[in-house]
Amino acid sequence: MSRCRVVICAALLLAPFCAAAQSVPVYPIKPIRAIVGFAPGGATDIMARLLAQKLSEVFGQQIIVDNRAGGGGIIAATMAQESPPDGYTMFFGTISTLATNVATNPKLSYEPLRDFAPITMTSYNPYFLVVHPSVPAKTVKEFIALARARPGQLNYASSGTGGGAHLALELFRTMAKLDMMHVPYKGSAPSIIDLVGGQVQMTFAQPSVSLPHAKAGKLRVLGVTSTKPVASWPDAPPIAQAAGLPGFEATSWQGVVAPARTPKVIVARLYTEFVKALNSSEIRAKLAAESSEVGGMPPEEFAQYIRNEIWKWKRVVKEANIKVE
């Protein structure tokens, strides 16, 4: 009887652990779909494919990159939102699809924090404040003083109304209390071409677009929108400090999410493997070549970051009265 009691007690003690072990799914047991809201060859697509390859090697299952371009990423985000929350669909989002679209599109078909389970930020880029060499300002403070002395006379280019660069410019303009003329373009490349040509005076541009021209002496870098200097142009001071604008920060970022209600154990597993992949020498070298910074935020921190970004850009859109057609 005593031996029987011992066996029964041991079984009772081990039962919760056995149940917990059985509740952890074997994952993955089939291919995973990674939805990208932009065409092949772009920054988001390249990052998705690099990470998909790394995770495929670890999981022993193929991660299939599914490009669904259109609607500024909204089509892809909606598709991901409507997918089963079983860990076999991921969405590679951006600042636009996961934050600024909420601010600029009142009829958005999804709500990022309600409809997705954040996994991690993959990478982020600051913007450089760049001006044409003819602009007589060598620092951010000098540029602000110049713009205030010439209200309505200076033009600033963006890659499109309501885009990340435009909102960052509006945040800078409103915080610095500047009166300048916005000139939107269909993409960053044409805006830089006109800036180099002197048709506009300044813009915020990502390092990969602006630095080649700055190194050739065709543009002048005055500052960076991150809170610390970046390795690709260490002489560019953070605008928040250089201009006396505490709290100013704006970056373009990418991240990966899953449909809401994806099991937390799967989200945790994906986060762990994404961080390992992001810190591989191959991906670090690729990001460094593009002047990008490695992400890797834990899911809870990434969720809070998205929440803060949505709030910030909603405020900017309202204060600047931005209308997106």
Number of C-alpha atoms within 10 A of each C-alpha: 6 7 8 9 10 11 12 12 12 11 12 11 11 11 12 11 11 11 10 9 10 10 10 11 11 8 14 15 11 12 15 20 18 24 26 29 27 23 16 16 10 10 12 21 20 15 21 25 19 15 20 21 16 18 20 15 11 12 16 12 16 17 24 17 20 20 16 18 16 12 12 14 23 22 18 23 29 18 16 27 25 13 15 14 18 16 21 20 23 29 27 27 28 24 19 21 25 28 25 23 26 21 21 22 13 8 8 14 13 20 16 25 17 11 18 24 25 30 29 26 29 25 20 19 23 26 25 27 25 27 26 24 19 11 15 11 18 14 19 24 17 14 18 18 14 17 21 17 12 13 12 13 13 18 17 23 27 28 22 19 20 24 21 26 24 23 25 23 25 25 22 23 17 13 15 18 13 20 17 17 14 19 17 18 16 11 12 20 15 15 25 27 13 16 23 23 13 17 16 21 21 28 28 31 29 23 22 15 15 24 21 12 18 19 12 9 13 18 26 25 26 22 27 31 28 20 18 16 17 20 12 15 17 12 13 21 23 26 28 20 15 16 19 14 14 12 11 19 19 25 19 20 21 23 26 26 31 29 26 20 15 19 16 13 14 20 19 15 12 21 22 15 15 23 19 14 22 22 14 12 10 11 17 15 13 14 18 13 11 15 20 23 17 18 19 22 19 16 21 12 15 21 21 13 15 20 15 13 19 21 15 17 24 18 14 20 19 12 12 13 10 16 11 11 7
